[in-house]
Amino acid sequence: MDNKWSTIIKPKSNLLDLNLKELWKYKDLISLFVNRDFTTIYKQTILGPLWIVINPLLTTLIQMFVFGGIAGLSTDGTPQFIFYLGGNAIWLYFSTCFTKTANTFINNSAVFGKVYFPRLVSPISVTISGLVTFFIQFILFLIGIVYYTSQGQIQPNCYVLLLPVLLIELAMLSLGCGIIISSLTTKYRDLSILVTFGVQLLMYGSAIIFPVSSLSPKLANILMLNPIVPIVETFRYSFTGNGTFSISYLLISFAVTIVVLFIGIMIFNRIEKTFMDTI
């Protein structure tokens, strides 16, 4: 009687060997990992998931006081609360997914060494759990949008329909950047420390605390080459009517995101075969 194997594990033959069908078979495991992320973060905390809202809210209030009040930075005619809250919602999603994905191999080395499953399951679960957190924060943002719209201070437009596209691009960008760093940290652990520090610095170059319109045209064009900036500016413009919207820079941002994700998958597939020997 012939044996019919349900699962066949074999080495990847090339750098672009991405079995999406296999990833779909492990959708239940992805769901389990998403649930695990929430459990481990908020376990034994007094306020629990309320921190999802408290974190961006406190950050927004501090930025309003420091950058809006003391420094007097422009918000491009947008109420400060909405300006900073929207930027923080986008940034927290990217930075959280990026930093967690960057430590994929290190944080899951014990599991990777014992059980087989597609290794991309782990970083993908991080981006999904980040989306859940984002949408909770987005509800708070929408409440502010409704209030300031009723006051006539902002004017949302049809570009709000681009929100799914912006989120998909942001997820792809954070996933691509994260798996590149995670692949390199298997040999160079210093990168995990550098990522934490670098993400904090990157925020100041991603138009989170100031609008692109406050810069000179030359500096604005340079800043818009940062793939995060067109996403942030488009997000603000679509919900407030204020901001720098450029379809050309948005397309450039999307192209850079595709390249980053492509390179990330190639490096990830190469390191995945040997990382247990070096981690």
URRA-V635064 format. One record per backbone hydrogen bond with DSSP energy under -1.0 kcal/mol. CO is the residue of the C=O (numbers start at 1). NH is the residue of the N-H. If there is no record, write none. Layout:
co & nh
CO & NH
CO & NH
//
This chain:
co & nh
14 & 17
16 & 18
18 & 20
19 & 23
20 & 24
21 & 25
24 & 27
26 & 30
27 & 31
28 & 32
29 & 33
30 & 34
31 & 35
32 & 36
33 & 37
34 & 38
35 & 39
36 & 40
37 & 41
38 & 42
42 & 45
47 & 50
48 & 51
49 & 52
50 & 53
50 & 54
51 & 55
53 & 57
54 & 58
55 & 59
56 & 60
57 & 61
58 & 62
59 & 63
60 & 64
61 & 65
62 & 66
63 & 67
63 & 68
64 & 69
65 & 70
66 & 71
67 & 73
75 & 78
79 & 83
80 & 84
81 & 85
82 & 86
83 & 87
84 & 88
85 & 89
86 & 90
87 & 91
88 & 92
89 & 93
90 & 94
91 & 95
92 & 96
93 & 97
94 & 98
95 & 99
96 & 100
97 & 101
98 & 102
101 & 104
103 & 107
104 & 108
108 & 112
109 & 113
111 & 114
111 & 115
118 & 121
119 & 122
120 & 124
121 & 125
122 & 126
123 & 127
124 & 128
125 & 129
126 & 130
127 & 131
128 & 132
129 & 133
130 & 134
131 & 135
132 & 136
133 & 137
134 & 138
135 & 139
137 & 141
138 & 142
139 & 143
140 & 144
141 & 145
142 & 146
143 & 147
144 & 148
145 & 149
146 & 150
147 & 151
148 & 153
149 & 152
157 & 160
158 & 161
159 & 162
160 & 163
162 & 166
163 & 167
164 & 168
165 & 169
166 & 170
167 & 171
168 & 172
169 & 173
170 & 174
171 & 175
172 & 176
173 & 177
174 & 178
175 & 179
176 & 180
177 & 181
178 & 182
179 & 183
180 & 184
181 & 185
184 & 187
184 & 188
188 & 191
189 & 192
190 & 194
191 & 195
192 & 196
193 & 197
194 & 198
195 & 199
197 & 201
198 & 202
199 & 203
202 & 205
203 & 206
211 & 214
212 & 215
216 & 220
217 & 221
218 & 222
219 & 223
220 & 224
222 & 225
223 & 226
226 & 229
228 & 232
229 & 233
230 & 234
231 & 235
232 & 236
233 & 237
234 & 238
235 & 239
236 & 240
237 & 241
238 & 157
240 & 155
246 & 250
247 & 251
248 & 252
249 & 253
250 & 254
251 & 255
252 & 256
253 & 257
254 & 258
255 & 259
256 & 260
257 & 261
258 & 262
259 & 263
260 & 264
261 & 265
262 & 266
263 & 267
264 & 268
265 & 269
266 & 270
267 & 271
268 & 272
271 & 274
271 & 275
274 & 277
275 & 278
275 & 279
//
